[in-house]
Amino acid sequence: MNINELFKNRKLRIGFTSFIGLVFIGFLTGWIFLIPIATVAFLLYGYIVYTRDQKHRISLNYKPNEAMKAIARREIELNKEKRIIYEQMKGEKVG
């Protein structure tokens, strides 16, 4: 059978199962190649925008005042109290 006879008899026509196979291969191609490529592209774009914005930020250096120090001391006291209460509750559960 030569090529002319194949085209004349339409043996190269895509059947339903071949169509489903092509759809499946297209789906796999999308998941394996296109989606990761798009993900990397969006991550790269986001990183570029982020680094561009970093250049235009203003950073301030300041010394803590008395109110800030008082708040920090109070937080330390609260953490100590929390730890003591936790240890007491833990001791009650075991004993």
Secondary structure as UniProt FT lines:
FT   HELIX           3..9
FT   TURN            10..12
FT   HELIX           16..29
FT   HELIX           30..34
FT   HELIX           35..54
FT   TURN            55..56
FT   HELIX           66..94
//
